């Protein structure tokens, strides 16, 4: 494990609470363990790590996010999301490949939704030209894939659309694909809430 990864993991365990850990693990299920650290502690730990290990560049930040995500502990994976959120200014459209893996493995709203709204969405907003087109094409592909990827593709543009920006036509097409999918056998509980949130801003 990298020095930064060890620092974050140790801090999260130190901030943990056994009762909270049991509650989180039971509530989220899906094989996720928990240290019982609060969301505030997770955010503070990532902030402290970025101060302690100044100068981390794109590849190092991406590797650290993957390192944190690799262990199925809720707070580690949340820390990976917070790290990516803090790193949006240096992320590239090619990072969607790594993030896609996180979405596939996330499988709970507490992880999948922040990835969509706090990482993927802001990443799309800062891209333009060919990079933006390629990124949007990736999300269009997600709409034909498994439910959690469809959910992420629907949620990603919500903030930009809510602020009066974004590609309304593309978002409308994705919503139509989602609604059509809900008419056929599909995990409605995963996709429908995201479709409703997107519809509310269009």
N, C-alpha and C positions, 0 to 999 in steps of 0.2 A: 504494500500500500504506500502511496506517496505521503510525504510529510504533511501536505495540506489535507489529504484524506484522513490520515491518522488524527490530525488536530480536530477536524470536524466530528469524526466518529466519537472520539473521547469526550468532547464537549457535550455532544448530544446525550451520551450515556450518563454523564455527570448530572445533566439537567433533568434526567428522567425521573418518573414517579411510577412505582409499581402498580398502583390502582388505576392510574390513567392508562398505563400500558395495556393492562388486561382489558379495559373498556374499549380502547381503540382496536386491539386485535380482534375482539369479539364482534365489534360493530362492522368493521371493514371486511373481515374474513379473507377469502381468496389466498390463503397462505401467507398473508402479510404478518410479520411480527412488529412489535412496537417497543421503543425505549420509554415511551411515556413522556417525551419532551413536549412542551407547549409550542404552538405555532410561533409565538414571539421568540422563544428560545432558539428555534430553528433559524429564523430570520437573523437574529442577533449573532448566532454562531457563524453563519455564512458571511455576514458583514465583518466580523472579527477576523475570519480567515483571509478575506480579501485584503484587509489591512496588514495582516501579519506576513502574507505571502504576496507582496506587491509585485506588479510587473508581469503577472501571468498573462501569456498571450493566447491567441485563439486556440491553438492545438492543445495547450496545457489545460485551458478551461474546459474544453470539450472532453478531454481525457478524464479530468476530475469529475465531471458530471456523470460519465459512464461508470467510473469507479464507485461513486456513491450509489448509483442506481443498481449496480450489479448484485447487491445484497438486499434481499426482500424485507427490508425494515422500513416502515412507513416514513419515519422522520429522516432517514437517509435519502429516500427518494424525493421527499418534499424539499430537502436541502438541495438536491440536484436541480429541481425546478427553480428554486430561488436563485441558485447560481446562474442558471441559464437566463433567467429574467434580468439579472444584473448585467449579463454579458450580451444582451441583445444588440448593442451598438457594434459589436465585432462579429456577430453571427452572419453566416452566409446562407444562400438558398440551399447549398449542398448539405447543410446541417440538418435539413428536414429528413434525411435518411436516418440519422441517428435518433432524431426526435420521434420518427415513425415507430422505431423499435420501442421507445419508451411508452408511447400511446398504446401499442399492442399489449405491452406487459402491465400497464397501469391498471386498467379494468375496474377501477372504482372512481366515482365522480371527484372525490377529494384529491386525486392525482391527475386524472385525465382532463378535467375542466381547467385547472390552472395552467396545464401545459398548453391548452388551446387558446385561452384568453390572455394569459400573461406572458407567453413565450412565442407561440406561432403567430398570433395576431399582431403583436408589436413588430415581429420580424418582417411580416408581410408589409406593414406600413412603411418601413424604412427602405424597402426594396423598390427599384424602379426599372423600367426598360426590360431587357431580356431576362434579367434575374427575377423580376416580379412575375413575368409571364411563365417562366419555368416553375416557380414556386406555386403559382395558381394551378398549373397543370397537374402538379403532384396532388394538390388537394382535390382536384376534380377526379383523379384516379381513386383517391380515398373513398369517394362517394360510391364507388362500385365494389368496395372491399368490406371488411368485417365491421360490425356495428360501432365499435369504439373509435375507429378511424372516421366513420361517417359522422359520428357525434363531434369529433374534433374539427372536421372540415366545416360543419355547420356553425360551430361556436367561434372559430378563429376570427371572422371578420366583424363580429358583433360590435365591438367598441368603435372601430373605424366607421362603420355604418351609422352607429348611434350619434357620432360626431358630425355626420353629414358628408362623410367621404366614402371611399370604398367603391367596389364594383357592384352596383345594385343588380344589374342584369345577371351577372354570374351567380350572385347569392340567391336570386330568385330561381334560377335554373336548379341550383343545388337543393333548394327547398322543395321544388317540384319532384325531384328525384327521391328525396327523403319521404315525402308524403305518398308517393307511388309505392315505395317500399313498405310502408306501413299497411298497405292494403293486402300485402302478401305475407306469408309466414316470416316473421322477423322478430328479433328481441325488441319489442316496442318500448319497454321500460328504459332501454339505453338511448334510442334515437329520438323518441317523441319529445322528451323535455327540451332537447337541443333545437328541434324543429320549431317548437313553440316559442322559444326565446328568440330565434332568428326571425320568425314571422312578426314578432312584436316590434322589431326595429325597421322592418321594410315598409 
